[in-house]
């Protein structure tokens, strides 16, 4: 194994492994250090991928129990086999993480299992997983260490009864009652999995709304829909403690965030999902003069930190903690290191919540446009009026397109409905080319498809929606 490289990347998640592959494609000698033992980071191992496997399985289970009969399909004896459901989730993870290893070999990337730490400029020490240590010399260092679960003060997570998003992927049994602390993306996705499988889910959120940062109209619609499905919400409420002294019952103490009478709610399982924080401790950043902020975030200027030839991408720097944002940064960073013009358009990074129905958003929200005073027009189209949604019995939700009032440039899109996580990409492409809403409105879409709702919403910006 060589000890000298052009680029050494600390972290093998979406930011790190994509940076490594792209750097390898560009002819650079690359090493990627990962301490987990498998590549793919949080996303592939305990995040995006396993959660989607459980979301898909639980959606099919619920459909078999509640929707099939309406379609003329008779079923009986439908049961959850939780060990098998969890095993197929693990199979998906295993296949994809091994796939990244193959891509490393294909592109000449050296994969080093262990914990990396910057020793000095151009020097990275690795505490090897197999024992011992190794020092790597390199021209460039890329920090791609991702993020970790944000703890809730005063609450101990044991990953058995009080779990983080990691433990929620591997519960030994379906909870009778589950209390979800935090109404963000990860919590709502995992909460919806266990609700479909039979748990009574109560969501406790400190803010007075769910999905902070998303378009408020979208969030309100999502809350109504999830409540209709059986989720209970306690908004503007904080958790002050969890009593786990009873081996069979958890007692969650809550009170209004603004002050007021306390109460206790009971649960079999508590899922703590109040966000994530950068994983930047113990990296030897001080040895090259890099100082994270109070939240642990490392600042960057086009991925370059304050230290020469030390770069940063992904969750440990500014911007949304999203795998696809990290991927784009990893690619652009590798290209900059290779002397090319790497770039990320942060105005066109979509966000998706994989509940049922899905929620997707890109660009500016209506709230942001109002706050800034920018003049805009909007078009909105309900899936209730979409022919494919009607035939599929997936009529919940809408598509909303926002455009500049004078230039008609698309400023944002916000959707809730079946498959909108796929549909948002159409608007992302349009926005990347700074298209007008009329460009979408006059582009022929296949019929009957859910994507026609995007076209109809775009027509609505100028007031000529045809189908509603």
C-alpha positions in Angstrom: 0.0 0.0 0.0 1.4 3.4 -1.0 1.7 6.1 1.6 1.8 9.1 -0.9 -1.2 10.5 -2.6 -2.5 13.6 -4.5 -5.7 13.6 -2.4 -6.6 11.9 0.9 -10.3 12.0 1.8 -11.4 11.5 5.4 -14.9 10.0 5.2 -16.5 7.6 2.8 -20.1 8.9 2.7 -21.8 10.4 -0.3 -19.6 13.5 -0.3 -16.4 11.5 0.3 -16.9 8.6 -2.0 -18.1 10.7 -4.9 -15.2 13.0 -4.4 -12.8 10.0 -4.5 -14.4 8.5 -7.6 -14.3 11.8 -9.5 -10.7 12.5 -8.4 -9.8 9.0 -9.6 -11.5 9.6 -13.0 -9.5 12.8 -13.3 -6.2 10.9 -13.0 -5.4 11.8 -9.4 -3.9 9.3 -6.9 -6.6 9.0 -4.2 -7.1 7.4 -0.8 -10.4 7.4 1.1 -10.4 6.7 4.8 -13.6 5.4 6.4 -13.9 4.2 10.0 -17.4 2.6 9.8 -16.1 -0.6 8.2 -18.4 -0.1 5.2 -18.6 2.7 2.7 -21.6 4.9 2.0 -21.7 6.8 5.2 -24.9 7.5 7.2 -26.9 7.5 3.9 -26.2 4.0 2.7 -25.8 2.4 6.1 -28.3 3.9 8.6 -30.1 6.7 6.7 -31.5 7.2 3.2 -31.3 3.6 2.0 -32.5 1.4 4.9 -35.3 3.9 5.7 -36.5 3.7 2.1 -36.5 -0.1 2.2 -38.7 0.0 5.3 -40.9 2.8 3.8 -41.6 0.7 0.7 -42.3 -2.5 2.6 -44.6 -0.8 5.1 -46.5 1.0 2.3 -47.2 -2.3 0.5 -48.4 -3.8 3.8 -50.8 -0.9 4.4 -52.0 -1.0 0.8 -52.7 -4.7 1.1 -54.8 -4.1 4.2 -56.6 -0.9 3.2 -56.4 -0.3 -0.6 -56.4 -3.7 -2.4 -60.1 -4.4 -1.7 -61.1 -1.1 -3.3 -59.3 -2.2 -6.4 -61.1 -5.5 -6.6 -58.2 -7.5 -5.0 -59.2 -9.8 -2.2 -56.5 -10.7 0.4 -56.5 -12.6 3.6 -54.0 -13.4 6.3 -51.7 -10.5 5.5 -49.2 -10.2 8.4 -45.9 -8.5 9.1 -42.9 -10.7 9.3 -40.6 -8.2 10.9 -37.3 -10.2 10.8 -37.7 -10.8 7.1 -38.6 -7.1 6.5 -35.5 -6.0 8.4 -33.4 -8.6 6.5 -34.4 -7.3 3.1 -33.5 -3.9 4.3 -30.0 -5.1 5.3 -29.6 -6.9 1.9 -30.2 -3.6 0.1 -27.6 -1.8 2.3 -25.1 -4.6 1.8 -25.4 -4.6 -2.0 -25.0 -0.9 -2.3 -22.1 -0.5 0.1 -20.2 -3.3 -1.7 -21.1 -1.5 -5.0 -19.2 1.5 -3.8 -16.2 -0.6 -3.0 -16.3 -2.0 -6.6 -16.4 1.6 -7.9 -13.3 2.4 -5.9 -11.4 -0.4 -7.4 -12.7 0.5 -10.9 -11.4 4.1 -10.5 -8.2 3.3 -8.7 -9.2 4.7 -5.3 -7.3 3.3 -2.3 -9.8 2.3 0.4 -8.4 2.5 3.9 -10.4 1.2 6.8 -9.8 3.2 9.9 -10.1 6.6 11.6 -8.3 9.5 10.0 -6.8 12.5 11.7 -4.9 15.4 10.3 -1.4 15.4 11.8 -0.1 18.4 10.0 -0.2 20.1 6.6 -0.1 17.3 4.0 0.0 14.5 6.7 -2.9 12.3 7.7 -2.6 9.7 10.4 -4.9 6.6 10.3 -5.7 4.5 13.3 -6.3 1.3 11.2 -9.3 -0.9 11.9 -7.1 -4.0 11.8 -4.8 -2.5 14.4 -1.7 -0.3 14.2 -1.5 3.0 12.4 -0.3 4.5 9.1 0.7 8.0 8.1 -0.3 9.2 4.6 1.4 12.0 2.7 -0.8 14.0 0.4 -1.0 17.2 -1.5 -4.6 17.8 -0.7 -6.9 16.8 2.3 -10.7 16.6 1.9 -12.8 16.5 5.1 -16.0 14.6 4.4 -16.8 13.3 7.8 -20.6 13.9 7.6 -22.8 14.3 10.6 -24.2 12.5 13.7 -27.4 12.5 15.6 -28.0 15.5 17.8 -28.6 14.4 21.4 -31.5 15.7 23.4 -30.2 17.1 26.7 -31.4 15.0 29.7 -32.4 12.1 27.6 -30.3 9.0 27.3 -30.6 7.0 24.0 -30.1 3.3 24.5 -31.1 2.3 21.0 -33.5 -0.2 22.5 -36.5 1.7 24.0 -35.2 5.2 23.6 -33.8 5.2 20.0 -32.3 7.6 17.5 -32.9 7.2 13.8 -30.3 4.4 13.8 -32.1 2.3 16.4 -35.5 3.0 14.7 -34.3 1.0 11.7 -33.9 -2.2 13.7 -36.6 -2.3 16.4 -37.0 -5.9 17.7 -40.8 -5.5 17.7 -43.5 -3.1 16.5 -44.3 -0.6 19.3 -47.8 -0.4 20.6 -47.2 3.3 21.3 -44.4 5.4 19.8 -43.6 8.9 20.8 -41.6 10.8 18.1 -39.6 13.8 19.4 -39.1 16.1 16.4 -41.3 16.7 13.3 -38.6 17.0 10.8 -37.9 14.9 7.7 -36.2 11.9 9.3 -38.7 11.7 12.2 -41.8 11.9 10.0 -40.5 9.2 7.6 -39.6 6.7 10.4 -42.7 7.5 12.3 -44.8 6.8 9.3 -43.1 3.4 8.9 -44.0 2.2 12.3 -47.5 3.8 12.2 -48.2 1.7 9.0 -47.0 -1.4 10.7 -49.4 -0.8 13.7 -47.9 1.6 16.2 -49.9 4.5 17.6 -47.6 7.5 16.9 -47.6 10.8 18.8 -45.3 13.5 17.4 -43.9 16.1 19.9 -42.4 19.2 18.2 -41.0 22.3 19.9 -42.0 24.6 17.1 -45.6 25.4 16.2 -45.3 23.7 12.8 -43.9 20.6 11.2 -41.1 20.5 8.6 -39.4 23.7 9.5 -37.8 25.4 6.4 -40.3 24.0 3.9 -43.1 26.0 2.3 -45.7 26.6 5.1 -48.6 25.7 2.8 -46.9 22.4 2.0 -46.2 21.7 5.7 -49.8 22.4 6.7 -51.2 20.1 4.0 -48.7 17.4 5.1 -49.8 17.7 8.7 -53.5 17.4 7.8 -52.7 14.3 5.6 -50.6 12.6 8.2 -53.2 13.3 11.0 -55.9 11.8 8.8 -53.7 8.7 8.5 -53.5 8.4 12.3 -50.6 10.4 13.5 -51.2 12.7 16.5 -49.3 16.0 16.8 -48.4 18.0 19.9 -46.8 21.2 18.4 -45.3 24.0 20.4 -44.4 21.4 23.0 -41.1 20.4 24.6 -39.9 17.2 26.2 -38.4 17.7 29.7 -37.5 14.2 30.5 -38.2 10.5 30.0 -38.8 8.1 33.0 -37.6 4.6 32.0 -37.7 3.1 35.5 -40.6 0.8 34.5 -39.2 -1.9 32.3 -42.5 -2.2 30.4 -43.4 1.5 30.0 -41.7 4.8 29.2 -43.2 8.0 30.7 -42.4 11.1 28.6 -42.8 14.4 30.4 -43.9 17.3 28.2 -45.0 20.9 28.6 -45.8 23.8 26.4 -42.7 25.4 24.8 -44.0 28.8 25.9 -44.7 27.7 29.4 -47.7 26.1 31.0 -49.0 22.9 32.7 -46.9 19.8 32.3 -48.2 16.4 31.4 -47.0 12.9 30.9 -47.6 10.6 27.9 -46.8 6.9 27.9 -44.9 5.0 25.2 -43.3 1.6 24.5 -40.7 3.3 22.3 -39.4 6.9 22.1 -37.7 8.0 18.8 -35.5 11.1 19.2 -35.1 13.0 15.9 -34.3 16.6 16.6 -31.7 16.9 13.9 -28.1 16.2 13.1 -24.8 17.9 13.9 -21.5 18.0 12.0 -19.0 15.3 12.9 -15.8 17.4 13.3 -14.3 16.6 16.7 -11.0 14.7 16.9 -10.0 15.4 13.3 -6.8 17.3 14.2 -8.2 20.5 12.6 -6.3 22.6 15.1 -3.1 21.2 13.5 -3.7 23.1 10.3 -5.5 26.1 11.9 -9.0 25.2 10.9 -11.6 26.3 13.6 -15.2 25.0 13.3 -18.0 27.3 14.7 -19.9 26.6 17.9 -22.1 24.0 16.0 -19.1 22.2 14.7 -19.5 23.5 11.1 -16.4 24.1 9.1 -16.6 27.2 6.8 -15.5 27.1 3.2 -14.9 29.2 0.2 -15.7 27.0 -2.8 -14.9 24.0 -0.6 -11.5 25.4 0.4 -11.1 25.8 4.2 -9.0 28.5 5.8 -6.0 26.2 5.5 -4.2 25.8 2.2 -5.1 22.6 0.3 -7.5 21.5 3.0 -11.0 21.1 1.6 -14.4 20.3 3.1 -17.7 18.9 1.7 -21.0 17.6 2.9 -22.8 17.7 6.2 -19.7 19.1 8.1 -19.9 22.4 6.2 -22.7 24.9 5.5 -25.9 24.1 3.6 -28.6 21.4 3.9 -27.6 18.1 5.3 -28.6 16.1 2.2 -26.8 13.2 0.5 -27.2 14.7 -3.0 -25.9 18.1 -1.9 -22.8 16.3 -0.5 -22.4 14.3 -3.8 -22.5 17.5 -5.8 -19.9 19.1 -3.5 -17.7 16.1 -3.6 -17.6 16.1 -7.4 -17.1 19.9 -7.6 -14.3 19.7 -5.0 -12.4 17.0 -6.9 -12.7 19.0 -10.1 -11.3 22.1 -8.4 -8.4 20.1 -7.0 -7.7 18.9 -10.5 -7.7 22.5 -11.8 -11.1 22.5 -13.3 -14.1 24.7 -12.7 -16.2 22.8 -10.1 -19.4 24.4 -9.1 -22.6 23.7 -7.1 -25.8 25.7 -7.7 -27.2 25.9 -4.1 -30.4 27.5 -5.4 -31.4 24.3 -7.1 -31.0 21.6 -4.4 -34.3 19.7 -3.9 -35.5 18.3 -0.7 -37.8 15.3 -0.4 -39.8 13.8 2.4 -40.5 10.1 1.7 -43.7 9.9 3.6 -46.9 8.7 1.7 -47.7 10.9 0.0 -44.3 12.2 -0.7 -43.3 15.9 -0.2 -40.8 17.6 -2.5 -39.5 21.2 -2.7 -36.9 23.2 -4.6 -35.9 26.8 -4.7 -37.6 29.7 -2.8 -40.7 29.1 -0.7 -43.7 31.4 -0.8 -42.8 32.5 2.8 -39.4 33.6 1.7 -40.7 35.5 -1.3 -43.2 37.3 0.8 -40.6 38.1 3.5 -38.2 39.5 0.9 -40.9 41.6 -0.8 -40.1 40.0 -4.2 -43.1 40.1 -6.6 -44.1 36.7 -7.8 -46.9 34.7 -9.4 -48.0 31.2 -8.6 -49.8 28.4 -10.2 -51.3 25.5 -8.3 -52.8 22.3 -9.4 -54.5 19.6 -7.3 -53.9 15.9 -7.9 -57.6 15.5 -7.5 -57.9 16.8 -11.0 -55.1 14.6 -12.5 -56.4 11.6 -14.5 -53.5 9.3 -13.5 -53.9 10.2 -9.8 -57.6 9.4 -10.0 -57.1 6.0 -11.6 -54.3 5.2 -9.0 -56.4 6.4 -6.1 -53.6 8.8 -5.1 -55.4 12.1 -5.2 -54.0 13.7 -2.1 -51.9 16.8 -2.6 -51.0 19.4 -5.2 -48.2 21.0 -7.2 -47.3 24.7 -6.8 -45.0 26.6 -9.1 -43.7 30.1 -8.2 -42.3 32.4 -10.8 -41.0 36.0 -10.9 -43.8 38.4 -11.7 -41.9 40.3 -14.3 -39.5 37.8 -16.0 -41.5 34.6 -15.4 -38.3 32.8 -14.3 -39.2 29.8 -12.1 -38.2 30.6 -8.5 -39.4 27.5 -6.7 -41.7 24.5 -6.8 -43.5 22.7 -3.9 -45.3 19.5 -4.2 -47.1 16.9 -2.1 -48.4 13.8 -3.7 -47.6 10.3 -5.0 -44.1 10.1 -6.6 -43.3 13.9 -6.3 -39.8 12.9 -5.2 -39.2 11.8 -8.8 -41.3 14.7 -10.4 -39.3 17.5 -8.7 -36.3 16.7 -10.9 -38.1 18.1 -13.9 -38.4 21.5 -12.2 -34.8 21.3 -11.0 -33.6 20.9 -14.6 -35.8 23.8 -15.7 -34.4 26.0 -12.9 -30.8 25.1 -13.7 -31.4 26.5 -17.2 -33.3 29.5 -15.7 -36.4 28.5 -17.5 -39.7 30.4 -17.4 -42.9 28.9 -16.1 -44.2 29.2 -19.7 -41.4 26.8 -20.8 -42.8 24.1 -18.6 -46.4 25.0 -19.6 -45.7 24.7 -23.3 -43.6 21.5 -23.0 -45.6 18.4 -24.1 -46.1 15.9 -21.3 -47.2 12.3 -21.7 -50.8 11.5 -20.9 -52.0 10.1 -18.5 -49.2 10.8 -16.0 -48.8 12.4 -12.7 -46.3 14.8 -14.3 -49.1 16.6 -16.1 -49.8 18.2 -12.7 -46.5 20.0 -13.0 -47.4 21.3 -16.5 -50.9 22.4 -15.3 -49.5 24.2 -12.3 -47.0 26.0 -14.6 -50.0 27.0 -16.8 -51.6 28.4 -13.7 -48.8 30.9 -13.2 -50.3 32.9 -16.1 -53.8 31.9 -15.3 -54.6 29.4 -18.1 -54.8 26.1 -16.2 -56.7 23.8 -18.5 -57.8 20.8 -16.4 -59.1 22.3 -13.2 
